[in-house]
Amino acid sequence: MSLGEVGAAVAGGAAVFALMVTPGDSEAAQQKADRDAYHKVCDEPPPPGLSFCDEVRWKIHREKTCISMRKQYMSKWSDTYEGHSNQISLREAGLRRLERLLEEKCCGK
């Protein structure tokens, strides 16, 4: 699987998240579906067989997508649960570490 295919797979989770409530769906069911969608992306392990640098790039893409989806979830559902903000902060710190690692070990490429 190429890095582009990996990115497309992760981005596919964002497309699922963007689905709107359809007639007959309860708001609670849609909120759960949105939560499940961001968890699917945020909790996804890297695919096997990536080189070190490709895995770092994959993780950077996953973290950016995860942070964005969680923020969208909070905004859409006016969810002020403190755990979301804490997770976003942790993910942002992890993203910064991954970006430094990419720069140091993979020449930023």
C-alpha positions in Angstrom: 0.0 0.0 0.0 1.5 3.3 -1.0 1.6 6.3 1.3 -1.0 8.0 -0.9 -3.4 5.0 -0.5 -2.8 5.1 3.2 -3.7 8.8 3.4 -6.8 8.2 1.3 -7.9 5.4 3.7 -7.5 7.7 6.7 -9.2 10.6 4.9 -12.1 8.3 4.1 -12.9 8.4 7.8 -13.3 12.1 7.5 -15.8 11.6 4.7 -17.8 9.2 6.9 -17.8 11.8 9.6 -19.3 14.4 7.3 -22.5 12.5 6.7 -25.6 14.4 7.8 -28.5 13.1 9.8 -30.9 11.4 7.5 -34.7 11.2 8.1 -35.4 8.5 10.6 -32.0 8.6 12.3 -32.1 9.8 15.8 -29.8 12.6 16.9 -28.2 10.3 19.5 -27.5 7.7 16.9 -25.9 10.2 14.6 -23.8 11.6 17.4 -22.6 8.1 18.2 -21.9 7.4 14.5 -19.8 10.6 14.4 -18.0 9.7 17.6 -17.3 6.2 16.2 -16.0 7.7 13.0 -13.4 9.8 14.7 -12.4 7.0 17.0 -11.9 4.7 14.0 -9.4 7.2 12.6 -7.7 8.2 15.9 -7.3 4.6 17.0 -6.2 3.1 13.7 -2.7 1.5 13.9 -0.3 2.0 11.0 -0.4 -0.6 8.3 2.4 -3.2 8.4 5.4 -2.9 6.2 5.9 0.8 6.1 9.5 2.1 6.3 10.3 4.1 9.4 9.9 7.5 7.6 6.7 6.4 5.8 5.3 5.3 9.2 6.1 8.7 10.7 4.4 10.4 7.7 1.4 8.1 8.1 1.1 8.9 11.8 1.4 12.7 11.1 -1.4 12.5 8.6 -3.5 10.4 11.1 -2.9 12.8 13.9 -3.9 15.8 11.8 -7.1 14.1 10.6 -7.9 12.9 14.1 -7.5 16.4 15.6 -9.6 17.9 12.9 -12.4 15.3 13.3 -12.5 15.6 17.0 -12.7 19.4 16.8 -15.5 19.1 14.2 -17.3 16.7 16.5 -17.1 19.1 19.4 -18.3 22.0 17.3 -21.1 20.1 15.6 -22.5 18.7 18.9 -21.6 21.6 21.1 -19.8 19.1 23.2 -17.8 20.7 26.0 -16.6 17.5 27.7 -13.1 18.3 29.1 -11.7 14.9 27.8 -12.0 16.1 24.2 -9.8 19.2 24.9 -7.3 17.1 26.8 -7.1 14.5 24.0 -6.7 17.3 21.4 -3.8 18.8 23.5 -2.1 15.4 23.8 -2.6 14.7 20.0 -1.2 18.2 19.1 1.9 17.5 21.3 2.3 14.1 19.7 2.0 15.7 16.3 4.8 18.2 17.1 7.0 15.3 18.3 6.3 13.4 15.1 7.1 16.5 12.9 10.4 17.0 14.7 11.2 13.3 14.3 10.4 13.5 10.6 12.7 16.5 10.3 15.6 14.9 12.3 15.5 11.3 11.0 13.9 11.7 7.5 15.3 15.1 6.4 11.8 16.5 6.6 10.8 14.5 3.5 
